[in-house]
Amino acid sequence: MNKVLGAHLALAAVALIYGANYVIAKSVMPHPIAPNAFIAMRVLGAVILFWIVGHRYIKLPHRSDWPRLILCGITGVAVNQLLFFNGLALTSPLNSAIIMTSNPILVMLIAAGVSGAPLTPRKITGVVAGAAGALAILMLSSLDRSENSHALGDAFILINSMSYAFYLVLVKPLMMKYHPLQVITWVFTIGLICVLPFGGTGLYSVSWNSLTSWQWFAVGYVIVCVTFLTYLLNILALSVVSSTTTSAYIYFQPLLAGLFSWIFSLLLNTPVHLDFTWLKGLFTLMIFLGVYLVSSSDASKSQV
């Protein structure tokens, strides 16, 4: 199979997995599993899987690469996971998916800062439109008196998106130097050291015997699919395509989150609040417009 086609198929699979995750993970948080405990569990499970699968490729990186690896572990695993799951526990799945669409804009900004690429008027317009849309959704959530949205939760998701954007840019040079499995295994091992102080003790407070079959499925899905498979597929894709292309697949997440919300509400006979209004739709279009303006200007030329 062509490497570029394989990379795009991998990214499409990641989008599908993440689209379902917004609803599946939300169904077990904050009860019966607290967000930080869930994070410690998923990162620990992923580290074990990465070491099992990639042990033959794993060697100690060069001393000069450790600062970048540590930053990747902090931004791509620790901060990213802690803020995403704590944000998702507070706000609605759809809000989370919409705000995460700001990621390609953030990747372009960070890549421009790292590589010195100029910010054209078209890019600046896109950044302003996307930022305005994301901030407007945050303000809407602060005025929402229902239980569906939460301004602090939305803020956590936005900062998580920023942290993940840093990771996508920081990890790219390592992909050019080491085997993908070596990079992702060390990144997750560093991330595990960072998240255990926050969620390790919370694992003892979970009533494991009382978990339903659906909740066990959700735990397994998050560890194997959302953590192990998505990061593995992303890192393999990053070895072929740019960070900008990788982040662009996040555009599908609001659509997929809404679709999976509807599917799971039918399967589980449980109402899932989509929390979608025409005003939120307008702000979502602002984010999409910003992403389009930023990425269409010269994304095809970017290798960052």
C-alpha positions as CSV (number, residue, x, y, z in Angstrom):
1,M,0.0,0.0,0.0
2,N,1.2,3.5,-0.8
3,K,2.6,5.1,2.4
4,V,0.7,8.4,2.0
5,L,-2.6,6.5,1.5
6,G,-1.8,4.3,4.5
7,A,-1.1,7.4,6.6
8,H,-4.5,8.9,5.7
9,L,-6.3,5.7,6.4
10,A,-4.7,5.6,9.8
11,L,-5.8,9.1,10.5
12,A,-9.3,8.4,9.4
13,A,-9.4,5.4,11.9
14,V,-8.1,7.8,14.6
15,A,-11.0,10.2,13.9
16,L,-13.6,7.4,14.2
17,I,-12.1,6.2,17.5
18,Y,-12.0,9.7,19.0
19,G,-15.5,10.4,17.7
20,A,-17.0,7.5,19.7
21,N,-14.7,8.3,22.7
22,Y,-16.5,11.6,23.6
23,V,-19.6,9.6,24.5
24,I,-18.1,6.4,25.7
25,A,-15.6,8.0,28.1
26,K,-18.3,10.5,29.3
27,S,-20.5,7.5,30.3
28,V,-18.1,6.5,33.1
29,M,-16.9,9.9,34.3
30,P,-16.9,11.3,36.9
31,H,-18.8,8.3,38.3
32,P,-17.9,5.5,38.9
33,I,-14.4,6.5,37.8
34,A,-12.9,9.9,38.6
35,P,-11.1,11.6,35.7
36,N,-7.6,11.5,37.1
37,A,-7.9,7.9,38.1
38,F,-9.1,7.1,34.6
39,I,-6.1,8.9,33.1
40,A,-3.6,7.0,35.3
41,M,-5.3,3.7,34.3
42,R,-5.3,4.5,30.6
43,V,-1.7,5.7,30.5
44,L,-0.5,2.8,32.5
45,G,-2.3,0.3,30.3
46,A,-0.9,2.0,27.1
47,V,2.7,2.0,28.5
48,I,2.4,-1.8,29.1
49,L,1.1,-2.3,25.6
50,F,3.7,-0.1,23.9
51,W,6.6,-1.9,25.7
52,I,5.2,-5.3,24.7
53,V,4.7,-4.4,21.1
54,G,7.8,-2.2,20.6
55,H,10.4,-3.8,22.9
56,R,12.6,-4.8,20.0
57,Y,12.8,-1.2,18.7
58,I,13.3,0.5,22.1
59,K,16.7,1.9,22.9
60,L,18.0,4.8,25.0
61,P,17.7,8.0,22.9
62,H,20.7,10.3,22.5
63,R,21.2,12.5,25.5
64,S,20.5,15.7,23.5
65,D,17.0,14.4,22.6
66,W,15.8,13.9,26.2
67,P,14.6,17.5,26.8
68,R,12.4,17.3,23.7
69,L,11.2,13.8,24.7
70,I,10.3,15.1,28.2
71,L,8.4,18.0,26.7
72,C,6.5,15.6,24.4
73,G,5.6,13.4,27.4
74,I,4.3,16.5,29.3
75,T,2.4,18.1,26.4
76,G,1.3,15.0,24.5
77,V,0.4,12.8,27.5
78,A,0.3,14.4,30.9
79,V,-1.3,17.9,30.3
80,N,-3.2,16.7,27.3
81,Q,-4.8,13.7,29.1
82,L,-5.4,15.4,32.4
83,L,-7.1,18.5,30.9
84,F,-9.1,16.6,28.3
85,F,-10.7,14.1,30.7
86,N,-11.3,16.6,33.4
87,G,-12.9,18.9,30.9
88,L,-15.0,16.1,29.3
89,A,-16.2,15.2,32.8
90,L,-17.6,18.7,33.2
91,T,-18.9,19.7,29.8
92,S,-20.9,18.1,27.0
93,P,-19.3,15.7,24.4
94,L,-20.3,18.0,21.5
95,N,-18.8,21.1,23.1
96,S,-15.5,19.2,23.6
97,A,-15.5,18.0,20.0
98,I,-16.2,21.5,18.6
99,I,-13.5,23.2,20.7
100,M,-11.0,20.6,19.7
101,T,-11.4,21.8,16.1
102,S,-9.2,24.7,17.1
103,N,-6.2,22.3,17.1
104,P,-5.1,22.8,13.4
105,I,-5.0,26.6,13.9
106,L,-2.9,26.1,17.0
107,V,-0.6,23.7,15.2
108,M,0.0,26.3,12.4
109,L,0.8,29.0,14.9
110,I,3.2,26.9,16.9
111,A,4.8,25.5,13.7
112,A,5.2,29.1,12.4
113,G,7.0,30.0,15.7
114,V,9.3,27.0,15.5
115,S,10.1,27.1,11.8
116,G,9.9,30.9,11.3
117,A,7.3,30.6,8.6
118,P,5.6,33.9,7.9
119,L,2.1,34.7,9.1
120,T,0.2,36.0,6.1
121,P,-2.9,38.2,6.3
122,R,-5.0,35.2,5.3
123,K,-3.6,33.2,8.2
124,I,-4.1,36.0,10.7
125,T,-7.7,36.4,9.6
126,G,-8.2,32.6,10.1
127,V,-6.6,32.7,13.5
128,V,-8.9,35.6,14.6
129,A,-12.0,33.9,13.2
130,G,-11.2,30.6,14.9
131,A,-10.2,32.1,18.2
132,A,-13.4,34.3,18.2
133,G,-15.5,31.2,17.6
134,A,-13.8,29.2,20.4
135,L,-14.0,32.1,22.9
136,A,-17.7,32.7,22.0
137,I,-18.5,29.0,22.8
138,L,-16.7,29.4,26.2
139,M,-18.8,32.5,26.9
140,L,-22.0,30.7,25.9
141,S,-21.1,27.9,28.3
142,S,-20.6,30.4,31.2
143,L,-24.2,31.7,30.6
144,D,-25.7,28.2,30.2
145,R,-27.6,27.2,33.3
146,S,-28.2,23.6,32.2
147,E,-25.9,20.7,33.1
148,N,-24.8,20.1,29.6
149,S,-22.2,22.8,29.2
150,H,-19.6,24.1,31.6
151,A,-17.2,27.1,31.0
152,L,-14.4,25.6,33.1
153,G,-14.7,22.3,31.3
154,D,-14.6,24.0,27.9
155,A,-11.5,26.0,29.0
156,F,-9.8,22.7,30.0
157,I,-10.6,21.3,26.5
158,L,-9.2,24.4,24.8
159,I,-5.9,24.3,26.8
160,N,-5.7,20.6,26.1
161,S,-6.0,21.3,22.4
162,M,-3.1,23.8,22.7
163,S,-1.0,21.3,24.6
164,Y,-1.6,18.6,21.9
165,A,-0.7,21.1,19.2
166,F,2.7,21.7,20.9
167,Y,3.2,17.9,21.0
168,L,2.4,17.4,17.3
169,V,5.1,20.0,16.4
170,L,7.7,18.9,19.0
171,V,7.5,15.2,18.2
172,K,7.9,15.6,14.4
173,P,11.8,15.9,14.5
174,L,12.1,12.8,16.7
175,M,10.1,10.9,14.1
176,M,12.8,11.7,11.5
177,K,15.5,10.3,13.8
178,Y,14.0,7.2,15.6
179,H,11.6,4.4,15.0
180,P,8.0,5.5,15.8
181,L,7.5,2.8,18.4
182,Q,10.6,3.9,20.2
183,V,9.4,7.5,20.3
184,I,5.9,6.9,21.5
185,T,7.0,4.3,24.1
186,W,9.4,6.8,25.7
187,V,6.8,9.6,25.4
188,F,4.2,7.6,27.3
189,T,6.7,6.3,29.9
190,I,7.6,9.9,30.7
191,G,3.9,10.8,30.7
192,L,3.1,8.0,33.1
193,I,5.6,9.4,35.6
194,C,3.9,12.8,35.4
195,V,0.2,11.6,35.7
196,L,0.6,9.0,38.5
197,P,0.9,11.6,41.3
198,F,-2.5,13.0,40.2
199,G,-4.5,9.8,39.6
200,G,-2.6,6.9,40.9
201,T,-4.1,6.8,44.4
202,G,-7.6,7.4,42.9
203,L,-7.5,3.8,41.4
204,Y,-8.0,2.4,45.0
205,S,-11.3,4.3,45.4
206,V,-12.9,2.8,42.3
207,S,-15.5,0.0,43.2
208,W,-14.3,-2.4,40.5
209,N,-16.7,-5.2,41.4
210,S,-19.7,-2.9,40.8
211,L,-18.8,-1.9,37.3
212,T,-21.3,-3.0,34.7
213,S,-20.4,-4.8,31.5
214,W,-20.8,-1.5,29.5
215,Q,-18.5,0.3,31.9
216,W,-15.9,-2.4,31.6
217,F,-16.2,-2.1,27.8
218,A,-15.7,1.7,28.1
219,V,-12.5,1.1,30.2
220,G,-11.1,-1.3,27.7
221,Y,-12.1,0.9,24.7
222,V,-10.3,3.9,26.3
223,I,-7.1,2.0,27.1
224,V,-6.7,-0.1,23.9
225,C,-8.4,2.0,21.3
226,V,-8.4,5.7,22.4
227,T,-4.9,5.6,24.0
228,F,-2.8,2.8,22.5
229,L,-4.2,2.6,18.9
230,T,-4.7,6.3,18.3
231,Y,-1.3,7.4,19.5
232,L,0.3,4.5,17.6
233,L,-1.6,5.3,14.4
234,N,-0.9,9.1,14.8
235,I,2.8,8.6,15.3
236,L,3.0,6.3,12.3
237,A,1.1,8.8,10.2
238,L,3.4,11.6,11.4
239,S,6.4,9.7,10.0
240,V,4.8,10.2,6.5
241,V,2.7,13.4,6.6
242,S,3.0,16.8,8.3
243,S,1.7,17.8,11.7
244,T,-0.8,20.1,10.0
245,T,-2.2,17.2,7.9
246,T,-2.4,15.1,11.1
247,S,-4.3,17.7,13.0
248,A,-6.7,18.4,10.1
249,Y,-8.5,15.1,10.7
250,I,-9.9,16.6,13.9
251,Y,-12.4,18.5,11.7
252,F,-14.5,15.3,11.6
253,Q,-14.9,15.0,15.4
254,P,-18.0,17.3,16.0
255,L,-19.9,15.4,13.3
256,L,-18.7,12.0,14.6
257,A,-19.4,12.9,18.2
258,G,-22.9,13.9,17.3
259,L,-23.4,10.7,15.3
260,F,-22.1,8.5,18.0
261,S,-24.2,10.3,20.6
262,W,-27.3,9.5,18.6
263,I,-26.3,5.9,18.1
264,F,-25.5,5.2,21.7
265,S,-28.6,6.9,22.9
266,L,-30.6,4.4,20.8
267,L,-28.5,1.4,21.8
268,L,-28.4,2.2,25.6
269,N,-31.9,3.7,25.6
270,T,-30.4,6.7,27.4
271,P,-30.9,10.3,26.3
272,V,-27.7,11.9,25.3
273,H,-27.9,15.7,25.2
274,L,-26.3,17.1,22.1
275,D,-26.5,20.6,23.5
276,F,-26.6,22.1,20.0
277,T,-28.2,25.5,19.2
278,W,-28.2,27.6,16.1
279,L,-25.9,30.1,17.9
280,K,-23.4,27.4,18.7
281,G,-23.7,26.3,15.1
282,L,-22.7,29.8,14.0
283,F,-19.7,29.9,16.3
284,T,-18.7,26.4,15.0
285,L,-18.8,27.7,11.5
286,M,-16.4,30.5,12.6
287,I,-13.9,28.0,13.9
288,F,-14.2,26.0,10.6
289,L,-13.8,29.2,8.6
290,G,-10.6,30.0,10.6
291,V,-9.3,26.5,10.1
292,Y,-9.9,26.7,6.4
293,L,-8.2,30.1,6.0
294,V,-5.2,29.0,8.0
295,S,-4.7,25.5,6.5
296,S,-5.6,26.3,2.9
297,S,-3.0,29.1,2.5
298,D,0.0,26.9,2.4
299,A,-0.7,23.7,4.3
300,S,0.2,21.7,1.3
301,K,3.8,23.2,1.5
302,S,4.2,22.6,5.2
303,Q,6.3,19.7,6.4
304,V,6.1,20.7,10.1
